[in-house]
């Protein structure tokens, strides 16, 4: 199927004329097309966001969520109770990325300045505490994560 893609704009409720460039492409399309009926279809198009715009949007979304949750006194447990009680997709298996992010959220480790510390930057004591906190949280679900000391690690 041969198609022509051009752009027209609506300003103040009025469809604008084609640009010179689009009109030339439109005329060339019909000059090269076989006889027959053609349908002109309009749909609203929106320019794609740049990577920088997407990062800004998500950064602001996350920042506003944190600020407003703090103002409302919503903590991680309140948030997770709400998320669990909503209509979230069921039957999806756990993934490494999900558990990784969840572990840092529910078992945060911070440095002296209050910044989150990732596993690669933790001391042995911090990593051990994180491991034990995570085991304690998932234990009531029937998930028994063996102690690495008993496994010779």
Residue pairs with C-beta under 8 A, 6 or more apart in sequence:
2 29
2 33
4 25
4 26
4 29
6 18
6 22
6 25
6 26
7 19
7 22
7 45
8 15
8 16
8 17
8 18
8 22
8 42
9 15
9 16
10 16
17 23
18 26
30 38
49 57
69 75
69 79
76 105
76 106
80 106
103 130
103 134
104 116
104 118
106 133
106 134
106 137
107 130
107 133
107 134
107 137
108 116
109 116
109 117
109 122
109 126
109 129
109 130
110 116
110 117
111 117
117 126
119 127
119 130
122 130
131 148
134 145
135 145
138 145
